[in-house]
């Protein structure tokens, strides 16, 4: 199940090297003017945070694996904290955020929840790996193409959290 590529390794290394501080509920930097990449990041991050919280709740309800339940229990508050920063910035910049994850995210979770036992756990972990890799891609896009310093700082602060989640998921996927 492990996804290995030069791009993934470079992205992870870049996220770790460019990320300094842990995510906080309220970004400290001046918000600045937003551009299209900032808006895309805020929307994608918000949807991802909502999807991760829903996936965490599903794992707590469905999984019998202590390891999966432990990861899920971490995802929920971590992504709630990250989302508070995203929502704060969106309000400040008058960016309308969607009320729920996108259809693909909802469909992926529904497919995982349809599984039982070890199949659920494997599918859930694979979904988490894919989602966290996408999130790292969105962070990288914001860090290279965003305009607003506060949105950039929020993405930078989210990177180590996402990298840590991905590492836990990949550890759990190892045979």
C-alpha positions as CSV (number, residue, x, y, z in Angstrom):
1,X,0.0,0.0,0.0
2,X,3.0,2.4,0.5
3,X,3.1,5.0,-2.2
4,X,6.7,5.9,-3.0
5,X,7.9,8.4,-5.5
6,X,10.4,11.1,-5.9
7,X,7.7,13.7,-5.9
8,X,6.2,12.4,-2.7
9,X,9.6,12.3,-1.0
10,X,10.4,15.8,-2.2
11,X,7.1,17.1,-1.1
12,X,7.4,15.6,2.4
13,X,10.9,16.9,2.7
14,X,9.9,20.3,1.6
15,X,6.9,20.4,3.9
16,X,9.0,19.4,6.9
17,X,11.8,21.9,6.0
18,X,9.5,24.8,5.3
19,X,7.2,24.2,8.3
20,X,8.2,25.9,11.5
21,X,5.6,26.4,14.1
22,X,2.6,24.2,15.1
23,X,-0.8,25.1,13.9
24,X,-2.7,27.5,16.1
25,X,-6.4,28.4,16.1
26,X,-5.7,32.0,15.1
27,X,-2.9,32.9,12.6
28,X,-0.7,35.6,13.9
29,X,0.4,37.2,10.7
30,X,-1.3,40.1,8.9
31,X,-3.8,38.6,6.5
32,X,-2.8,40.6,3.4
33,X,-4.6,40.4,0.0
34,X,-5.7,37.0,-1.2
35,X,-5.3,35.6,-4.7
36,X,-6.9,32.7,-6.4
37,X,-4.4,30.2,-5.0
38,X,-5.2,31.4,-1.4
39,X,-8.9,30.9,-2.0
40,X,-8.3,27.4,-3.5
41,X,-6.2,26.5,-0.5
42,X,-8.8,27.7,2.0
43,X,-11.6,25.8,0.3
44,X,-9.6,22.6,-0.2
45,X,-8.2,22.7,3.4
46,X,-11.6,23.2,4.8
47,X,-13.1,20.4,2.9
48,X,-10.2,18.2,3.8
49,X,-10.5,19.1,7.5
50,X,-14.2,18.2,7.4
51,X,-13.5,15.0,5.6
52,X,-10.8,14.0,8.1
53,X,-13.0,14.6,11.1
54,X,-15.8,12.6,9.5
55,X,-13.4,9.8,8.7
56,X,-12.0,9.9,12.2
57,X,-15.5,9.6,13.7
58,X,-16.3,6.7,11.3
59,X,-13.1,4.8,12.4
60,X,-14.0,5.3,16.1
61,X,-17.4,3.9,15.4
62,X,-16.4,1.0,13.1
63,X,-12.8,-0.1,13.7
64,X,-11.8,-2.7,16.2
65,X,-8.1,-2.0,15.6
66,X,-6.5,-0.1,18.5
67,X,-4.0,1.5,16.1
68,X,-6.6,2.7,13.7
69,X,-8.7,4.0,16.6
70,X,-5.6,5.8,18.0
71,X,-5.0,7.5,14.7
72,X,-8.6,8.5,14.3
73,X,-8.7,9.9,17.8
74,X,-5.8,12.2,16.8
75,X,-7.2,13.2,13.5
76,X,-10.4,14.7,14.9
77,X,-9.0,17.3,17.2
78,X,-6.0,18.1,15.0
79,X,-8.1,18.8,11.9
80,X,-10.7,20.7,14.0
81,X,-7.8,22.9,15.2
82,X,-6.5,23.4,11.7
83,X,-10.0,24.2,10.5
84,X,-10.4,26.9,13.0
85,X,-7.5,28.8,11.4
86,X,-8.9,28.2,7.9
87,X,-12.3,29.4,8.9
88,X,-10.9,32.5,10.6
89,X,-8.9,33.4,7.5
90,X,-11.9,32.7,5.2
91,X,-14.1,35.0,7.3
92,X,-11.5,37.8,7.2
93,X,-11.1,37.5,3.5
94,X,-14.8,37.0,2.8
95,X,-14.2,33.6,1.3
96,X,-17.2,31.4,1.3
97,X,-16.4,27.9,2.5
98,X,-18.5,24.8,1.5
99,X,-20.6,23.3,4.2
100,X,-19.4,19.8,3.7
101,X,-16.7,17.6,2.0
102,X,-17.0,17.3,-1.7
103,X,-18.9,14.5,-3.3
104,X,-15.8,12.4,-4.0
105,X,-14.7,12.7,-0.4
106,X,-18.1,11.6,0.8
107,X,-18.2,8.7,-1.7
108,X,-14.8,7.5,-0.6
109,X,-15.8,7.5,3.0
110,X,-19.1,5.7,2.2
111,X,-17.1,3.0,0.3
112,X,-14.8,2.5,3.3
113,X,-17.6,2.4,5.8
114,X,-19.2,-0.4,3.7
115,X,-16.3,-2.6,4.6
116,X,-16.1,-4.8,7.7
117,X,-13.3,-5.8,10.0
118,X,-9.7,-5.8,8.7
119,X,-11.0,-4.8,5.2
120,X,-12.4,-1.6,6.8
121,X,-9.1,-0.8,8.5
122,X,-7.0,-1.4,5.4
123,X,-9.4,0.7,3.3
124,X,-9.5,3.5,5.9
125,X,-5.7,3.7,6.2
126,X,-5.4,3.7,2.4
127,X,-7.9,6.5,2.2
128,X,-6.0,8.4,4.9
129,X,-2.7,8.1,3.0
130,X,-4.3,9.4,-0.2
131,X,-6.0,12.3,1.6
132,X,-2.9,13.4,3.5
133,X,-0.8,13.3,0.3
134,X,-3.4,15.5,-1.4
135,X,-3.3,17.9,1.5
136,X,0.5,18.1,1.3
137,X,0.1,18.9,-2.4
138,X,-2.4,21.7,-1.6
139,X,0.0,23.0,1.0
140,X,2.9,23.0,-1.4
141,X,0.7,24.9,-4.0
142,X,-0.2,27.5,-1.4
143,X,3.5,27.9,-0.3
144,X,4.6,28.4,-3.9
145,X,1.7,30.3,-5.4
146,X,-0.2,32.0,-2.6
147,X,-0.3,35.7,-2.0
148,X,-1.7,36.4,1.5
149,X,1.0,36.0,4.2
150,X,-1.5,34.8,6.8
151,X,-2.8,32.0,4.5
152,X,0.8,31.1,3.6
153,X,1.5,30.9,7.4
154,X,-1.5,28.7,8.1
155,X,-0.5,26.3,5.3
156,X,3.1,26.3,6.6
157,X,1.8,25.6,10.1
158,X,-0.4,22.8,8.9
159,X,2.4,20.9,7.1
160,X,4.0,19.2,10.2
161,X,0.7,18.1,11.4
162,X,-0.2,16.5,8.1
163,X,3.3,15.0,7.8
164,X,2.9,13.4,11.2
165,X,-0.5,12.0,10.4
166,X,0.9,10.6,7.1
167,X,3.8,8.9,8.9
168,X,1.4,7.3,11.5
169,X,-0.8,6.0,8.7
170,X,2.1,4.6,6.7
171,X,3.4,2.9,9.8
172,X,0.0,1.3,10.3
173,X,0.0,0.1,6.7
174,X,3.3,-1.7,7.0
175,X,2.9,-5.4,7.2
